[in-house]
C-alpha cells in the first residue's frame, strides 16, 4: 500500500472537517508547522456553522502557499493568477449574485501584486469575504521580502534585515471602506471560526487577517523556532482589543500583536447601490439585477 | 438558437464601429463587460454602460485592464457571456489572462481597437500592429481565434460570430478593430433577433457525480457548468487533468497542451473565412485584413480596370491563419502583396504558407493613417510587369 493510500484510508475516521475538503486531493502540500491548514480547518467549521448551502459558496485563490486553499475545498473553487483573485471574484459574484464568494489568499498575493484590486474592491464594498493569511513572507518562492515583513526581519531579498516599512493591513482595509475588519492569529482558532462565520453572513466587503507561521522559511531564517514556538509567541504576545483604532494595530518584529474585531459596520454594497440607483433613474422600466422576478 | 430580442436594437442606424461592436455584443448575448477607458476603444464600453441597465446585465469599470481581463473570466464561471475592450497598452496588461483563458478554456471576447505603438504611441491614430501580440503575447503555447472587421456593419456582424466561436471552441477570441474602423461612421443594419443565430454555451448533461470539467467526449472541447449548480468544480491555471486537478507531470502537460492547440488546428477548415475577389485567374494577389482591405479593394479595382490579372484575398478570420488556402492560391499566383498597418507581421505567415512557391512582397506602414491606394496600386503594377 502506498503512503498516500495509507493516509487516505486513515481519513475514513469521522473527521468533522472532511466533508468540506476534496478528499481525493489530500495530502496537501503545506509544510509541517505551517498555519494555513489550521485556518482551513476553521474555515470548514465556519462553513458548517454558517448554515449556508455549500453549493452556493465559491472560493477563489491567487498564487502562493495560501493560493492552494481553493484546490482543497469541496466547493466551486478557482485557483487564478498571482494577485488577481479579487477581480476574478468580483466578476463571479456579479455574474451570479446568489453565490457567497470567498477570496482566500496570502499577504504577498493580496497586498503586493494585488494591492490595487484590494483597495478598489473595498472602496466599492463588493460583497466578498477576503481572508488573508499573513505569514510575512513569500513561502512558495523561498522566503522573499513581503509588503508585510516586519522591520528587522531577514528575508532572502533582505539578507541584512528588512529596512522597509510594512503595511498595516487592518488599517488599509478600514481606510478603503471594508464593512468588517478583524485580525487573529492561528492560536485563536475559536475566534477565527467565529470571525469567518460573521464574515460569511456579512453583506459587503469583509476582511479577516490571520497571522500564521512559516516555520520552513520565515521562522527558520530569523531563528524563531518551529511552528509550535511561533504559536507560543502568538499566545504570549497577542492582546485582544475589539474595536481598536486600526491606525494603532501596526505589527513589529516579534512584538505585541493586537487582535480582535476592529470594524463592523453597514454600507451599501456595489450591487445594491447599482440596483437602487437604476431603480430611481429608470423607474419601473428597470428590473433589479440578480433578484428573482416573478414572471407576469 | 436565435438571439435574445432584449439585446437586439433592430433597425437601420448611422453609427461608428465602436458603437456597432457594442451592439453586436449585446445581440450575441453578452451580459457582462468589465473594462478600463482607453482611446480609441472607450466608446464601446460607454455605449454598453448606457445600454445594459435596461437590457439586463452588468457593466463595471475596474481599476485597470488586468482586473478587467480576469473579472470577465470570473463572470464566465458565473454563467455569463462576456467581453472586455481595450487598445494596445491595455492589451499588453491583459496578456497573463489571455493565457489563463486559454488553459482554463474560458470562452471570452477581447476587443482590441488597435492604435499606433509601441507603448503609448499614437493614441488616436490607427495601426494593425497587435496581430502577432494576440497570437504570441501570453507565455506558453496556445491558439487563439482572431477576427478583423473592416466596417461598422462588420463590427456588428462579426462580433456575433466572435461570441459564437468563443462558445464553440472555448478559447479567447480577439476582435481586431483599429482606430479607423472604430471611429468610422456608416450605415449599420441590425436585423430582428429571429434572424440572428447565436451559439449558446454547451452545458453538460451529466450529473455532478459523473461530471469531469475537462473530459472532452471525443470532440476536443469539454462541456461546461457554472458555479452554484452543485458541481463543485475546481478550475486552475496550473496544468490539470480531466478532473481539473493540478498535475505536474510531462504526460499531463503534453495531453493538455496538445488538445488546446489541436481543437483549433484540427478545425482550421471550419475556421476559414477568406473573402476572395478575382483570385481564380490572378497572377498577382493582394492579401489584406481589416481597414487595409478597403484601401486594397480600391487599388485592385483600379488595376483590374487597367486589365491586370490581380486578385484580392481578405482575411476575415486572421487567427488561425488560413495557411492551406494561401498555399492553394500559390498554385496560380506568382506574386503575393501584403499591405498591413505594421512593419510586416502577417506577411511572415504568408511567407510560411507560400513556402517559396511564389514571390511574397510586404507593403509595410508604421501606422498613423491608412495606406494610400496609389502605394498599393504601384506595387501591383510593379509585380505585374
Interface residues (C-beta under 8 A of the other chain):
Chain A: X22 X24 X25 X55 X56 X58 X60 X70 X71 X74 X75 X76 X77 X78 X79 X80 X81 X84 X86 X87 X88 X89 X90 X91 X92 X93 X94 X95 X96 X98 X99 X116 X117 X119 X120 X270 X274 X278 X281 X282 X285 X286 X287 X289
Chain B: X32 X34 X53 X54 X56 X57 X58 X60 X62 X63 X64 X66 X67 X68 X70 X71 X72 X73 X74 X75 X76 X77 X78 X79 X80 X82 X96 X97 X100 X226 X227 X228 X229 X230 X231 X232 X233 X234 X235 X236 X237 X238 X243 X245 X246
